[in-house]
Structure formats: C-alpha cells, structure tokens
Amino acid sequence: MSEPRTFRVDRVVDGADIDALGHASNIAFVRWIQDVALAHSASVGLDLGAYQRIGGVFVVVRHEIDYLRPALRGEAFEARTWISSVMAAKCLRGTELARREDGQLLARGLTTWGFVDLATGRPKRIPDEVRVAFDGAMK
C-alpha cells in the first residue's frame, strides 16, 4: 500500500469541552476523533446522503486513545487522520490531535470502523465506490 494520505482540520477547544478538572474531557477527545473522520469522508464526497444512496455506512467498532497532554480552553489544535489499513468490511483509521502553538501531541487514536448495511445493520463488504472515493487510501 502507498503512504496513507493525511486529512487535516483546525479546531479550538471550546468552553463546552471543559470538564470539572479544567481541561477538555475524554468525551471531547472522542468527539474530535469522530468529527475529523466524518469531515474526511465528506471531503471525498461521502457524506451521509452518499452513504444512504450506497446502502451502507461506517460505524465505530472500537476506539483506542492515548491521552498525552491536556487540552485547555481556547487552545487551537490540528486534528489529523488517515486510513492505515483496510479489510473486507472494516478499516483502521489513525488520528492525532496536536496543539498548534508548539506541535505537541495531545492525543493519538486508532479507530476500527466497520462498514454495515443500512437496512440490516450487518457487516457489508466495503464497496469499490467507497474505496475509490478515498483516492487510493483504501487498497
């Protein structure tokens, strides 16, 4: 497989992301990881409408997250994601969240996304149309 293409978006830690300890909650990190994956998919033409037309969609099967540093209110960070491995009906997607000011990694994650049939909820082979849309990232 060729080198995976990285998709990037900039974000800022919002007040609603902050927990009782004064930094972003683990729930915010999970949401950011999901949001960058969805943005990546939409950027290649695979938004919810496209998945509905195809009859299948990716769902999270597993998240693994290493929380490396706290994210504080108002901090700008870059969310980066790439598809690291593809199987018949699932793929692994890597994610890094890095502080813009100094490039320090706040978290890194590995998410298993399963492709499921919208009508049945059962695993379904990832269609060629989806693989092609990610421009070679899914081989």
C-alpha positions in Angstrom: 0.0 0.0 0.0 1.2 3.5 -0.7 1.8 6.1 2.0 -1.6 7.0 3.6 -2.9 10.5 2.8 -3.5 12.6 5.9 -6.5 14.8 6.2 -6.3 17.8 8.5 -8.7 20.3 10.2 -8.1 23.0 12.7 -10.1 23.3 15.8 -10.2 25.3 19.1 -11.1 23.9 22.5 -14.4 25.3 23.4 -15.8 26.1 26.9 -18.3 23.3 26.5 -15.4 20.8 26.1 -14.0 21.6 29.5 -14.7 19.2 32.4 -14.6 19.7 36.2 -10.8 19.4 36.2 -10.4 22.4 34.0 -9.3 20.7 30.8 -11.0 19.0 27.8 -12.9 15.9 28.8 -12.3 12.5 27.3 -15.7 12.8 25.7 -14.5 15.9 23.8 -11.4 13.9 22.5 -13.7 11.1 21.3 -16.0 13.6 19.5 -13.0 15.3 17.9 -11.7 12.0 16.6 -15.1 11.1 15.2 -15.6 14.6 13.7 -12.3 14.6 11.8 -13.1 11.2 10.4 -16.6 12.4 9.2 -15.1 15.6 7.8 -12.5 13.5 5.9 -15.3 11.3 4.5 -17.4 14.3 3.5 -14.3 15.9 1.8 -14.1 12.9 -0.6 -17.9 13.1 -1.4 -19.0 10.6 1.1 -21.4 12.4 3.4 -24.5 10.8 5.0 -26.5 11.2 1.8 -23.9 9.4 -0.3 -23.8 6.5 2.2 -27.6 6.3 2.2 -27.5 6.1 -1.6 -24.8 3.3 -1.4 -26.9 1.5 1.3 -24.1 1.1 3.8 -22.1 3.3 6.3 -19.1 3.1 8.6 -19.8 2.8 12.3 -17.2 2.8 15.1 -16.4 -0.7 16.3 -13.5 0.2 18.6 -11.6 3.3 19.8 -8.1 3.2 21.3 -6.9 6.6 22.6 -3.7 7.6 24.2 -4.3 10.9 26.1 -0.8 12.5 26.2 -1.4 16.1 27.3 -4.4 18.1 28.5 -6.2 20.4 26.1 -7.2 23.7 27.6 -9.9 26.2 26.9 -9.1 28.4 23.9 -6.2 26.3 22.7 -6.0 25.8 18.9 -5.2 22.3 17.7 -4.9 20.4 14.5 -6.8 17.1 14.0 -5.1 14.8 11.5 -6.5 11.5 10.3 -5.6 8.8 7.8 -6.7 5.3 6.9 -3.9 2.9 8.0 -5.3 -0.5 7.0 -8.3 -1.9 5.1 -10.0 -5.3 5.3 -13.1 -6.6 3.5 -15.7 -4.9 5.8 -13.7 -2.7 8.1 -10.8 -0.3 8.2 -8.4 1.2 10.8 -8.1 4.9 11.0 -5.3 6.7 12.8 -5.8 10.1 14.4 -3.5 12.6 16.0 -4.6 15.8 17.8 -1.7 18.3 18.0 -1.5 21.7 19.7 -1.0 24.4 17.0 1.2 26.6 19.2 4.1 24.1 19.7 3.1 21.0 17.7 2.9 18.9 20.9 0.6 15.8 20.6 -2.4 16.0 22.8 -3.7 12.5 21.9 -3.4 9.8 19.4 -6.0 7.3 18.5 -6.7 4.2 16.4 -10.3 3.6 15.5 -11.8 0.5 13.9 -14.6 1.4 11.6 -16.9 -1.3 10.4 -18.9 -1.0 7.2 -22.5 -2.1 7.7 -25.6 -2.5 5.6 -28.1 0.3 6.4 -31.1 -1.9 6.1 -29.9 -4.8 8.2 -27.1 -3.4 10.4 -25.0 -6.4 9.4 -21.4 -6.1 8.2 -21.0 -5.5 4.5 -18.0 -5.5 2.2 -16.7 -2.0 1.6 -17.8 -1.2 -2.0 -15.3 -0.2 -4.7 -17.1 3.2 -4.9 -16.1 3.9 -1.3 -12.5 2.7 -1.8 -12.1 4.8 -5.0 -13.5 7.9 -3.3 -10.7 7.9 -0.7 -8.3 8.2 -3.6 -6.2 5.2 -3.1 -6.1 5.4 0.7 -8.1 2.2 0.8 -6.4 -0.6 -1.1 
